[in-house]
Amino acid sequence: MKTERWRRSIQIIFFVIIALIAVNHTLSETGKSIPIPFLADASLHAVCPFGGVVTVFKLFSEGGFVQKIHESSLVLGIAVLAAAILIGPAFCGWICPFGTFQDFISRIGRRILGKHFGKLIPKKLDGILKYLRYAVLVWVIVMTAISGKLIFSDYDPYYALFQFWTGEVAISGFIALGIVLILSFSVERPFCRYACPYGAFLGLSNLFRFMPIRRKASTCISCAKCDKACPMGIQVSDKSVIRDPRCISCLLCTSDAACPVSNTVEIKMIPYKELKDAE
């Protein structure tokens, strides 16, 4: 379970950093601040890599950035995309503070509901709802390009979570946060599964990432523990290579976490021969 301990520690570290940035930015606007050097001018918008995605149209058409978006968002967006091409959406599974928030609530929900946890949404409905986040992604990009403003901030539960005390959060943001909070008690990562536009964007990297999660059928004992461990509801046990766009590279399904057989479910570089054969 070393993977889970490392992951949880990294999640907590980034959650605390984002929380400190949010508090410090609010205090700095009133002439106060937390005496931590690297927090000096940071804001939630400045450290959100999704800002680098929604501002691309305006950057190329007008040479500027969408309102409230900083250059740092573009730099972070490029870095996260580069990492995703290599190892998939690890940002979602290891760093995103809102993903961490959902994980925390779901752990509480699992203890309360027990075996009934995860049964709220039928598999057929889940199979339909998983495409909803792509509609959200298209809507956010198009509306942001048209308006030149950060449209999604009014509906963003992540922004509502870290800014709820400031008076800057729209009612729609609080409603979105409330829905995610309630659903997280019975479904793992509901926002990531069904509504996150950035997760939809990064998830596409799973289709061509260089280091996918691979299952060795010859040593698999079909225990399905990898399936139960996946927070995104992916059936790992019937695949040799995980190319599902929902994968968040959390590695909870691997032989270093859930799988009881060594070297059976791993994140591995695609051999050069396979790449050549695919050409």
C-alpha positions as MATLAB code, in Angstrom:
seq = 'MKTERWRRSIQIIFFVIIALIAVNHTLSETGKSIPIPFLADASLHAVCPFGGVVTVFKLFSEGGFVQKIHESSLVLGIAVLAAAILIGPAFCGWICPFGTFQDFISRIGRRILGKHFGKLIPKKLDGILKYLRYAVLVWVIVMTAISGKLIFSDYDPYYALFQFWTGEVAISGFIALGIVLILSFSVERPFCRYACPYGAFLGLSNLFRFMPIRRKASTCISCAKCDKACPMGIQVSDKSVIRDPRCISCLLCTSDAACPVSNTVEIKMIPYKELKDAE';
ca = [
       0.000    0.000    0.000;
       2.977    2.313   -0.406;
       1.398    3.850   -3.493;
      -1.733    4.861   -1.572;
       0.297    6.362    1.307;
       2.474    8.380   -1.073;
      -0.542    9.511   -3.033;
      -2.472   10.589    0.025;
       0.502   12.503    1.383;
       0.994   14.356   -1.912;
      -2.729   15.113   -2.109;
      -2.731   16.613    1.401;
       0.346   18.736    0.655;
      -1.200   20.281   -2.467;
      -4.577   20.745   -0.775;
      -2.919   22.705    2.035;
      -0.885   24.777   -0.444;
      -3.999   25.744   -2.432;
      -5.902   26.548    0.757;
      -3.063   28.800    1.929;
      -2.933   30.521   -1.466;
      -6.687   31.176   -1.346;
      -6.563   32.586    2.193;
      -3.430   34.626    1.521;
      -4.874   36.181   -1.639;
      -8.014   37.229    0.205;
      -5.994   38.705    3.060;
      -3.656   40.552    0.673;
      -6.630   42.386   -0.812;
      -7.297   43.843    2.653;
      -3.675   44.849    3.155;
      -2.696   41.725    5.057;
      -0.966   38.519    4.043;
       0.550   35.303    5.330;
       4.351   35.709    5.690;
       5.245   32.892    3.296;
       7.434   34.083    0.359;
       6.135   31.835   -2.430;
       2.532   32.849   -1.704;
       3.195   36.555   -2.286;
       1.181   37.247   -5.472;
      -0.472   33.890   -6.089;
      -4.222   33.431   -6.557;
      -6.459   30.484   -7.378;
      -6.639   31.581  -11.016;
      -2.855   31.937  -11.229;
      -2.237   28.330  -10.137;
      -5.047   26.668  -12.110;
      -3.655   24.934  -15.231;
      -7.118   24.802  -16.819;
      -6.832   28.547  -17.309;
      -4.108   27.791  -19.828;
      -6.622   25.778  -21.859;
      -9.525   28.242  -21.900;
      -7.291   31.184  -22.803;
      -5.688   29.581  -25.872;
      -8.220   31.013  -28.348;
      -7.790   34.583  -27.122;
      -4.017   34.130  -26.935;
      -3.781   33.214  -30.624;
      -6.519   35.539  -31.894;
      -5.692   38.661  -29.866;
      -2.327   37.922  -28.274;
      -3.743   38.334  -24.767;
      -5.250   36.346  -21.919;
      -8.818   35.829  -20.761;
      -9.800   38.066  -17.856;
      -8.229   36.917  -14.527;
      -5.976   34.367  -16.277;
      -2.230   34.713  -15.640;
       0.806   33.626  -17.639;
       1.496   31.101  -14.890;
      -1.742   29.281  -15.815;
      -0.481   28.811  -19.358;
       2.915   27.563  -18.154;
       1.279   25.150  -15.702;
      -1.172   24.027  -18.377;
       1.664   23.157  -20.763;
       3.576   21.325  -18.006;
       0.523   19.284  -16.951;
      -0.288   18.425  -20.585;
       3.305   17.282  -21.193;
       3.134   15.073  -18.106;
      -0.232   13.678  -19.229;
       1.181   12.682  -22.613;
       3.817   10.681  -20.763;
       1.966    9.176  -17.786;
      -1.656   10.243  -18.206;
      -3.775   12.563  -16.016;
      -1.701   12.150  -12.849;
      -2.620   15.748  -12.021;
      -6.203   14.569  -11.470;
      -5.267   11.556   -9.393;
      -2.451   12.991   -7.293;
      -2.538   16.797   -7.221;
      -5.980   18.301   -7.890;
      -7.250   19.595   -4.512;
     -10.891   19.216   -5.511;
     -10.277   15.565   -6.331;
      -8.741   15.227   -2.862;
     -11.830   16.842   -1.332;
     -14.107   14.330   -3.075;
     -11.885   11.431   -1.981;
     -12.128   12.583    1.639;
     -15.930   12.856    1.548;
     -16.221    9.474   -0.185;
     -14.151    7.789    2.528;
     -16.672    9.042    5.063;
     -19.537    7.914    2.856;
     -18.025    4.454    2.430;
     -17.850    4.010    6.200;
     -21.468    5.071    6.595;
     -22.993    3.187    3.656;
     -20.698    0.157    3.640;
     -21.562   -2.261    0.825;
     -24.220    0.137   -0.459;
     -21.596    2.746   -1.348;
     -21.284    3.261   -5.102;
     -24.706    1.771   -5.854;
     -26.593    5.066   -6.239;
     -26.064    5.423  -10.004;
     -26.802    2.337  -12.176;
     -24.051    1.234  -14.573;
     -26.117    2.048  -17.669;
     -26.771    5.575  -16.441;
     -23.116    5.943  -15.466;
     -22.170    4.900  -19.003;
     -24.259    7.777  -20.371;
     -23.353   10.420  -17.795;
     -19.609    9.920  -18.341;
     -19.924   11.836  -21.636;
     -21.479   14.860  -19.947;
     -18.108   16.332  -19.007;
     -17.171   16.631  -22.697;
     -20.267   18.744  -23.259;
     -19.184   20.896  -20.322;
     -15.675   21.193  -21.792;
     -16.986   22.351  -25.182;
     -19.409   24.800  -23.541;
     -16.691   26.308  -21.331;
     -14.192   26.751  -24.185;
     -16.756   28.196  -26.619;
     -18.391   30.577  -24.126;
     -15.027   31.739  -22.776;
     -13.789   32.412  -26.314;
     -16.943   34.381  -27.147;
     -17.108   36.426  -23.943;
     -13.410   36.771  -23.144;
     -14.325   36.116  -19.505;
     -13.819   33.177  -17.166;
     -17.394   31.909  -17.525;
     -16.931   28.657  -15.594;
     -15.903   30.380  -12.342;
     -19.593   31.068  -11.617;
     -20.331   27.326  -11.708;
     -17.025   25.923  -10.501;
     -17.379   23.941   -7.240;
     -13.582   24.017   -6.816;
     -13.626   27.823   -6.776;
     -16.624   27.795   -4.414;
     -14.839   25.461   -1.994;
     -11.767   27.647   -1.608;
     -13.533   31.018   -1.789;
     -16.798   30.390    0.071;
     -16.074   32.979    2.768;
     -15.112   35.827    0.445;
     -18.476   36.884   -0.971;
     -17.105   36.388   -4.506;
     -18.830   33.054   -5.158;
     -22.005   33.000   -7.265;
     -25.080   31.124   -6.019;
     -24.643   28.701   -8.907;
     -21.169   27.871   -7.576;
     -22.551   27.042   -4.141;
     -25.269   24.888   -5.714;
     -22.660   22.972   -7.742;
     -20.524   22.475   -4.621;
     -23.539   21.260   -2.649;
     -24.460   18.719   -5.332;
     -20.896   17.383   -5.487;
     -20.712   17.214   -1.696;
     -23.933   15.202   -1.432;
     -23.076   12.858   -4.306;
     -19.567   12.226   -2.953;
     -21.080   10.446    0.043;
     -22.291    7.669   -2.247;
     -20.244    7.980   -5.471;
     -16.480    8.303   -5.827;
     -15.388   11.498   -7.558;
     -18.773   12.471   -9.056;
     -17.493   15.802  -10.385;
     -14.450   14.149  -11.972;
     -16.629   11.464  -13.543;
     -19.442   13.564  -14.932;
     -18.714   17.290  -15.030;
     -15.042   18.304  -14.801;
     -14.015   19.978  -18.088;
     -10.308   19.798  -17.290;
     -10.586   16.110  -16.438;
     -12.297   15.580  -19.800;
      -9.460   17.396  -21.562;
      -6.633   15.581  -19.769;
      -8.454   12.249  -20.011;
      -7.938   12.263  -23.774;
      -4.225   11.750  -23.111;
      -5.027    8.177  -22.072;
      -5.689    7.377  -25.717;
      -2.029    7.895  -26.658;
       0.055    8.248  -23.463;
       3.499    6.648  -23.597;
       3.242    4.968  -20.183;
      -0.228    3.448  -19.810;
      -1.375    1.068  -17.097;
      -1.018   -2.481  -18.373;
      -2.460   -5.770  -17.093;
      -0.531   -9.009  -17.681;
      -3.221  -11.584  -18.467;
      -0.849  -14.528  -17.935;
      -0.442  -13.803  -14.213;
      -3.869  -12.270  -13.524;
      -5.969  -14.357  -11.109;
      -9.248  -12.588  -11.985;
      -9.889  -11.440   -8.411;
     -11.293   -8.103   -9.674;
      -9.625   -6.192   -6.846;
      -8.288   -3.740   -9.429;
     -11.869   -3.008  -10.514;
     -13.002   -2.347   -6.956;
     -10.035   -0.077   -6.298;
     -10.600    2.185   -9.323;
     -12.279    5.421   -8.171;
     -13.504    6.108  -11.710;
     -15.351    2.807  -12.168;
     -13.103    1.374  -14.894;
     -13.143   -2.403  -15.496;
      -9.393   -2.978  -15.377;
      -9.625   -6.782  -15.125;
     -10.794   -7.300  -18.715;
      -8.202   -5.091  -20.417;
      -4.552   -5.566  -21.315;
      -3.869   -1.827  -21.708;
      -5.966    0.826  -19.977;
      -6.899    3.447  -22.567;
     -10.126    4.566  -20.918;
     -10.355    8.403  -20.927;
     -11.649    8.274  -17.355;
      -8.358    6.942  -15.961;
      -6.737    9.467  -13.582;
      -3.419    7.613  -13.135;
      -4.006    7.227   -9.401;
      -2.319    3.769   -9.631;
      -4.701    2.336   -6.999;
      -5.390   -0.649   -9.258;
      -1.733   -1.649   -9.636;
       0.300   -4.425   -8.057;
       1.775   -1.809   -5.714;
      -1.692   -1.147   -4.324;
      -4.778   -3.344   -4.936;
      -3.571   -6.178   -7.182;
      -2.256   -9.060   -4.999;
       0.014  -10.464   -7.730;
       3.389   -8.834   -8.339;
       4.126   -7.313  -11.758;
       0.596   -7.937  -13.025;
      -0.995   -4.492  -13.127;
       1.677   -1.843  -13.715;
       2.326    1.486  -15.326;
       4.843    0.717  -18.077;
       6.414    2.356  -21.080;
       5.087    1.044  -24.386;
       7.867   -1.024  -25.993;
       9.359    0.481  -29.145;
       8.287   -2.602  -31.129;
       4.610   -1.985  -30.286;
       4.897    1.654  -31.289;
       6.510    0.666  -34.596;
       3.860   -1.984  -35.291;
       1.129    0.581  -34.674;
       2.458    2.900  -37.385;
];
